[in-house]
Amino acid sequence: MALFDVQDDAGDELLGELLAWGAEANYWHVDVAVEDQVRTAIDEVASRFGGLHVLVNNAGIAGVNRPTHEISEQEWDRVQAVNVKGVFLCTKHAIAHLKRSGGGSIINLSSIYGIVGAADVPPYHASKGAVRLMSKTDALLYAGDGIRVNSVHPGYIWTPMVEHHLRDSGATDLDAARIELGQLHPLGHVGEPDDIAWGVVYLASDESKFVTGTELVIDGGYTAR
């Protein structure tokens, strides 16, 4: 397993956990918006592990939470650079290795806001809509190579990004805000990271060998309303 991130402390911590569990893993410092870093790291991964079979594009940032007309070009571009360009670059440089492996699976993390709209965080929502359609396009482009491409669309998952979003929205009591946020979902609570991780495991595995070009929505019923 190869880990890419710009947060080295968190990356090293996760690597330590994986190694303690007996996994074969390594960590690379990679800014997914920088093509040279992406190309070099993916080539090193394929060399170290003898090939590449699965790519999970999970890097993402929320960006500023202001109306569209109040967002600067730089603020807009930064979100697209990580959330959209990052998916493009990692996919671009993984394809040759996946082909050499005889196929594989690409899993792109989108969002419920790649499916429905909301009146906040415009750069983020635009980026996640792009990821959804990129996934469908690449699924069609590379199906003949045995490469499956799907997108995952989480509802609100209790992560540091969601905590930051709540604070940025003015929440002072995170416990109360978590309960209120949970009520947006028919199941009545927010999700946990493992809810998404198991969906990714499914799409990475041969259990999903006939699944490509589609969305796996894991949202507690949010988009069913």
N, C-alpha and C positions, 0 to 999 in steps of 0.2 A: 504494500500500500504506500502510495506517495502522497504527501501532504504539501500543498502550496499555500502560502499566506505571506502577508507583510507584518503580521503581529508575531514576532519571533518567540516571545515568552510563551504565548498561548500555544503556538505550534510545537515548541519543544516540550511543553507540558503534555500535550496530547500524544506526541511521539513516545514519551516515557511511559504513558499508560498502555499504548499499543505494544511496546516492547515487553512490558511486564506481563502482558497477556500471552506472549509468545508469538506475536505477529511479526512478519517480516516487513519492516516499514522504514521510511526515511523522510526527512523534512527538507524542503527547499524554500528559501526566501524568494518569493516571486510576486511582483506586481503584475497582475493579469492584464493591465492596460499597456504594458511595455512589451512589444513584440520580441525583441532580442532575449529578454528574460524568459518569456514563455517558450520560445523555440529551444533555447539551450536546456531549460529544465526538462521539458518533455523528452527531448533526445536523450538526456542523461537517465531519465526514468526508464525508458525503453531499453537502454543499454544495461543498466544495473539489474533490472528484473527480467531481462530476456524477452521483452515484448510489452505490448499494451493491449488490454482487453476491455477496460471500462474507463470512461471519463465522466466525472461528476463536476459540473460547473455550478459551484455553490457560492462563489465570491459575490458579495453584494453590499451596497450601502443604500441608506434611505435618502440622504440629501436633505435639503431645506424644506420646511413645511410652511410655504407661503403661497399666495395666489400666483398664477402664471405670470401676470404682468409685473410682479415684484421680484421675479427671479432673474439673476444676472446670467449672462451667457456662460461665464465660467462655472457657476453653480450647476447649471444645466449640463454642461459638457462633462463635468466630473462624474456625475451619476451615470451618464451614458457610457463613459469610458470604462468604468468598472463593470456595470451591469450588462451592457450590450457588447461593447468592443471586447471585453474580457471573454465572453462566451465565444465570440467570433474567433479570436486569436487562439484560444485553447483548442477549439474544434479544428481550426485550420491546420494546426501543427500536430494534432493527434491522428488525423485521418490516415496519413500514410502508414503509420505504425499499426493502426487498427486493421487496415487492409492486409498488411503483412502477417497479421495474426489470424487472418481468415474471417474477420468480422469482429463485432463486439457491440457494446452498448454505450450510448451517450445520454446522460441524464442532466437536463437543464432545470435549475431551480427558478421557477417563475413565482407566481403569487395568485391569490384570489383576485388581485387587482390587475392580473393579466387577462381576466375573464369579465369582471364587472368593474364599474367605475366607482369613484368616491370623490368627495369634494375636498381633497387634501393631497399634499405631497405630489404635485404634478410630475416632476422628473422621474420619480420612482415608478409611478403607475405607467407612464409612457414606456419606460425601460422594460417593465415586465410584460407588457403587451408585445413588445418587439421580440422578447425571448420566446414567447409562445409561438409566434409565426416563424421565427428562425428554426425552431424545432421541427415544425411541420415540413418546411422547405428542405431541410437537411435529411429528414426521414425519407423523402422522395428521391433526393439526389443520390443517396448512398445505400438504398435498400438492395440494389443489385450487388453490392459488395458485402452483404450480410451485416451491415451496420445499422442497428436500430437507434432511433433518436426519439426521446419522449420528454415532456415537460412535467414537472411536479408543481402543484399549486396549493401551497399551505394557506390555511386560515391564520388567525392570530396564534402564534406559538410563543410561549413564555421564554424569551431570549433577551440578551442585553439590548438588541436592536429595538425590541418592542418596549422594554423598560425605558430606553432613551426617548422613544416616540411619545410615550405617556408623559414623561417629565417635560418634554418639549411642548406638549399640548397643555401644560399647566397643572398636571396631577401632582399633588403633594402627599397623598396617602396611596402608596402603590398597591397595598393589599385591597383597598376599596376599589381602586381603578381596575385591578385585575378581575374582580368580581363583576364589575360593570361591563368590562370588555367581554367577559365570558357570556354575558346575556345576549350579545349580538349573534351568538351561535345557537341554533336550535338545541344542541346537546347541553347548553347551559354553562360551558366552561371553555377556557382557552386550551390549546393543545400543548403537548410537551415535545421536545426535540426528538425523542424516540418515535413519536408518531410519524414523523417525516422520515427518519432514518430507515424504518422498516419498509416504507414505500420505496425508498431508493434501493434497498437490498433486493426487493422483488424485481425492480426494473433492471438491475444489474445482473440478475441471475437468469439461468435458462428456463426458469418457471414462467418467464414472460417472453418466451421465444417468438410468439406470434403477435407481440404488441409493439407497434411503432407508429409514430406520427400522431400520438394522442396525448391527452392531458390526464394525469392522475391527480384528482382534486382531493385533498385531505384537509377538510375545513369544518368539521363538526356540523355540516349542513348549511353553512353560511350562504353558499351560492344557490341553494335549492329554493330559497324563498321567492 
